Amino acid sequence: MKTVLLATFNELGPAQQLQMRLQQAGIPAVIHDESKVQRFWFMSDPLAAIHVEVQQPDFFKAAKLIAEWDRAEGVLNKAVRCPACRSCRVEFPQLTRKFVTPSLGTLLMAIGLVPREFYCMDCQYTWPTAIRLEPARDALGWPYQSKLWHPEETHHDNVQ
């Protein structure tokens, strides 16, 4: 029977704890570790690689249970969550694993043309692994740290 992603983790321990809780509640759950796939196929450090999955007919019951457990005990504190909708159904990188298309995407990611991003399966939001900070800018939009546009900002240590 087809399984559905329920929660995503960076580490195996919290995923195993959630799996045991679900099995104690009578819901069969499996863990898929994609860390080796990410390391070799997607040529990236494994992030969001541990997936807890349940069978499709049990999905809504399991989702309701873990929402209750999370409110009461914080069982999803170590889960990877979407910043937009707080869902823990996240994939990394943002490529499907169901067709040949990831091969092209993987190549584009390897050469740096496409960034590797997290993907939320519930709201389809994607976000980067790290937030790039924009430099402070002047009224015209030029960076203050530029010596070319703001030579007056350069300080010389040898000047007395």
C-alpha positions as CSV (number, residue, x, y, z in Angstrom):
1,M,0.0,0.0,0.0
2,K,1.2,3.6,-0.7
3,T,2.8,5.5,2.2
4,V,2.4,9.2,2.7
5,L,4.9,11.6,4.3
6,L,3.8,12.6,7.8
7,A,6.9,14.4,9.3
8,T,10.5,15.2,8.4
9,F,13.5,15.3,10.7
10,N,17.2,16.0,10.4
11,E,18.1,13.3,12.9
12,L,17.0,9.7,13.3
13,G,16.3,9.8,17.1
14,P,13.2,12.0,17.1
15,A,11.8,10.2,14.1
16,Q,12.1,6.9,15.8
17,Q,10.4,8.3,18.9
18,L,7.5,9.5,16.8
19,Q,7.4,6.1,15.0
20,M,7.1,4.3,18.3
21,R,4.3,6.6,19.5
22,L,2.3,6.0,16.3
23,Q,2.8,2.3,16.5
24,Q,1.6,2.3,20.2
25,A,-1.5,4.1,19.0
26,G,-2.1,1.4,16.5
27,I,-0.9,3.2,13.3
28,P,1.9,1.4,11.4
29,A,4.6,3.9,10.6
30,V,7.9,3.5,8.6
31,I,11.0,5.6,8.5
32,H,12.7,6.3,5.2
33,D,16.3,7.6,5.5
34,E,17.2,9.6,2.4
35,S,20.6,10.8,3.7
36,K,22.6,8.5,1.5
37,V,20.5,9.5,-1.5
38,Q,21.0,13.2,-0.8
39,R,24.7,12.8,-0.3
40,F,25.4,10.9,-3.5
41,W,22.6,11.6,-5.9
42,F,21.9,15.2,-5.0
43,M,25.5,15.9,-4.0
44,S,24.5,17.8,-0.9
45,D,24.8,17.5,2.9
46,P,21.8,15.6,4.2
47,L,19.1,17.9,5.4
48,A,15.5,17.0,6.1
49,A,16.4,13.4,5.1
50,I,14.6,11.4,7.7
51,H,10.9,10.9,6.8
52,V,8.2,9.3,9.0
53,E,5.5,7.8,6.7
54,V,2.2,6.2,7.3
55,Q,-0.2,4.3,5.0
56,Q,-2.5,6.5,3.0
57,P,-5.7,5.5,4.8
58,D,-4.1,6.2,8.2
59,F,-2.8,9.7,7.3
60,F,-5.6,11.9,8.7
61,K,-5.8,9.9,11.9
62,A,-2.0,10.1,12.4
63,A,-1.9,13.8,11.5
64,K,-4.6,14.5,14.1
65,L,-2.8,12.5,16.8
66,I,0.6,14.1,16.3
67,A,-1.0,17.6,16.3
68,E,-2.4,16.8,19.7
69,W,0.9,15.3,20.9
70,D,2.7,18.3,19.7
71,R,0.5,20.7,21.5
72,A,0.7,18.7,24.7
73,E,4.3,17.4,24.7
74,G,6.1,19.0,21.7
75,V,6.8,15.8,19.8
76,L,7.6,17.8,16.7
77,N,10.0,20.2,18.3
78,K,12.9,18.7,16.4
79,A,10.9,18.3,13.1
80,V,11.8,20.4,10.1
81,R,8.9,22.9,9.6
82,C,7.7,25.2,6.9
83,P,8.2,28.8,7.9
84,A,5.0,29.7,6.0
85,C,2.4,27.2,7.3
86,R,4.3,25.3,10.1
87,S,3.8,22.0,8.3
88,C,6.4,19.3,9.0
89,R,5.8,17.6,5.6
90,V,9.1,19.0,4.0
91,E,11.4,17.7,1.3
92,F,15.0,18.7,0.5
93,P,16.1,19.4,-2.1
94,Q,12.9,20.6,-3.9
95,L,13.0,18.0,-6.6
96,T,10.6,15.2,-7.1
97,R,12.0,11.7,-6.7
98,K,9.4,10.1,-9.1
99,F,10.7,10.6,-12.6
100,V,13.9,11.2,-14.7
101,T,13.6,15.0,-14.3
102,P,15.6,15.1,-11.1
103,S,18.7,14.2,-13.1
104,L,18.6,17.5,-14.9
105,G,17.8,19.4,-11.8
106,T,20.6,17.7,-9.9
107,L,23.0,18.7,-12.6
108,L,21.8,22.3,-12.5
109,M,22.2,22.3,-8.7
110,A,25.7,20.8,-8.9
111,I,26.9,23.6,-11.2
112,G,25.2,26.2,-9.1
113,L,22.6,27.4,-11.5
114,V,19.7,26.3,-9.3
115,P,19.9,26.7,-5.5
116,R,19.0,23.8,-3.3
117,E,15.9,24.7,-1.3
118,F,13.4,23.2,1.2
119,Y,9.9,22.4,-0.2
120,C,6.7,22.3,1.8
121,M,4.3,19.6,0.5
122,D,1.3,21.3,2.0
123,C,1.6,24.9,0.8
124,Q,4.3,24.5,-1.9
125,Y,6.5,27.2,-0.3
126,T,10.2,26.9,-0.9
127,W,12.9,28.5,1.2
128,P,16.7,28.5,1.2
129,T,18.9,26.6,3.5
130,A,20.5,29.9,4.7
131,I,19.2,33.4,4.6
132,R,21.4,35.8,2.6
133,L,21.8,39.1,4.4
134,E,21.6,42.2,2.2
135,P,24.3,44.8,2.8
136,A,23.3,48.3,4.1
137,R,22.6,50.6,1.2
138,D,22.5,54.4,0.7
139,A,19.6,56.4,-0.7
140,L,20.6,55.4,-4.3
141,G,20.8,51.7,-3.5
142,W,24.6,51.4,-3.5
143,P,26.2,49.3,-0.8
144,Y,27.8,51.4,2.0
145,Q,30.8,49.0,2.1
146,S,31.7,49.7,-1.5
147,K,35.0,51.6,-1.7
148,L,34.2,52.6,-5.2
149,W,31.0,54.5,-4.4
150,H,31.8,55.6,-0.8
151,P,35.5,56.4,-0.6
152,E,34.8,58.7,2.4
153,E,33.9,55.6,4.4
154,T,37.4,54.1,4.0
155,H,39.4,54.4,7.3
156,H,43.1,54.3,7.3
157,D,44.7,52.9,10.4
158,N,48.1,54.6,9.7
159,V,46.6,58.2,9.6
160,Q,47.2,60.2,12.9
